[in-house]
Amino acid sequence: MKKILLLSDTHGYMDDKILKYAQQADEVWHAGDIGDLSVTDAIQKYKPLRAVYGNIDSTVVRTSFPEHQRFRCEDVSVWITHIGGYPGRYASGISAEIQVNTPRLFICGHSHILKVMPDKKYGLLHMNPGAVGKHGFHKARTMLRFEIDGDRIQNLEVIEFPR
């Protein structure tokens, strides 16, 4: 079993509250718009990190992290990208890849809107943790934590901080 902390859209912001949750996880996953490598450096002091770059990220961040991460966690195939869209409205190129190589868990960021929803057409679970940084239009800072146990994604929890 793996305990995962999922965050996105930090836009260079990190604080002790976020790091407290990172320390409780087995792995931290970041779905892009990191903003500054100090964010990922702080996380990596405590836990393994899987991250992708986002549209606001500099060349330095883009050379440190890929646009897409595809991997297995336990028995769950995972795809993390920053701009992915939503079931029925995936971003350009995403639908075609999902049709050919469907993940069990599809994760993206970008919208600053927390959403977790099944895609019944492809039999996957879509997650967007919202934004935990302070830059953007979101009214609350959010991230997700959950467990992957074998092929089960379970114990999903929304973590919310005031703006």
ABEGO torsion letter per residue (X at the ends): XBBBBBBBGAGGBBBAAAAAAAAABABBBBAEGAGBAAAAAAAAAABBBBBBBBAABBAAAAAABBABBBBBBEABBBBBBABAEBBGBBBBGAAAAAAABBBABBBBBGAGBBBBBBBAAAGBBBBBAEBABABEABABBBBBBBBBBEABBBGBBBBBBBX
